[in-house]
Amino acid sequence: MGQKPSSLLGTALVLLAGICWGMSGLFVRTFTAWGLTTMQQTFFKVFVAGVFMLLYCLLFDRDALKVKWKDLWIFLGAGVFSLTFFTWCYFSTIQATSMSTAAILLYLAPTIVMLISSVLFKEKITKQKAIACVLAFAGCVFVSGIIGNAVPLPLRALITGLLSALGYAFYSIFSQLAIDRCYGAQTISTYAFLFATVTAIPFLHPAEVTALATQVSPLKFFGLLALMSVTVSLAPYLLYTNGLKRTSPGTASITASIEPVTATVVGALVFHELPDLYGYIGIALVLGAIVLLNINTTKKASSE
């Protein structure tokens, strides 16, 4: 009984993180309408989180900043090939299609992680995992509009959506490589966000951003940018990390799948983006694949 309140708190924190991530489209649509490019939005998303984590480490956990030079490529990979690349692709997909479709394509990431891990870390692909792969692929087919009378998903959105899942999956892969070298979550995330920020700087074009801010209203413009950085980057990271301390990774992964559900609800309420029947089937199939991939992990954690 002593573990139950902690477990409930952990689930609640991860749930809130997923809801925050699911609101990304609100900011992307607004800033795109104002003229901010996808890469400029990407910069502001990672910048605040990177600065906050760096300051935290400098003030309270300097040991987290200690890394070996020969391992820097891992953090560079997590920042550039995951955070920067994944965010740009995800935001581009939101611009090209509905929020729910973008989110569900992103959630093909667990399946991609499983496939890559089978090669890099020699993880066995069980029958259960194979079925999850089939479910995820079928879900992608339904969401893309290939089946049914829905307007087919634009090729650009399909490509960037699948690439966003690949980039998202890379974070888990690079993180595992870092963990194998005895680095902690704070070290991995801090350097990943810092490298992501540095990578996006050349695409920032400050004069252009300043001009756009002047047209809209500097207070409104930069205030919303700060809110986006906190809402879809910093806050969910902190919530998810603290949630993981109180629940199993399997439970957390399943709970975080509230993100595409949130994106669907927000898209419907704010932008009137209602999936058709086949879209809902696709969402259910992908979420089912996530649950199936994690069901053994969750049972094992519960038994312990």
Secondary structure, DSSP 8 states (H G I E B T S, - for coil): -TTHHHHHHHHHHHHHHHHHHTTHHHHHHHHHHHT--HHHHHHHHHHHHHHHHHHHHHHH-GGGG---GGGHHHHHHIIIIIIIHHHHHHHHHHHHS-HHHHHHHHTTHHHHHHHHHHHHS-----HHHHHHHHHHHHHHHHHHTSSSSS----HHHHHHHHHHHHHHHHHHHHHHHHHHTT--HHHHHHHHHHHHHHHHGGGT-HHHHHHHHHHH-HHHHHHHHHHHHIIIIIHHHHHHHHHHTTS-HHHHHHHTTHHHHHHHHHHHHHH-----HHHHHHHHHHHHHHHHHHHHHHHHHHH-
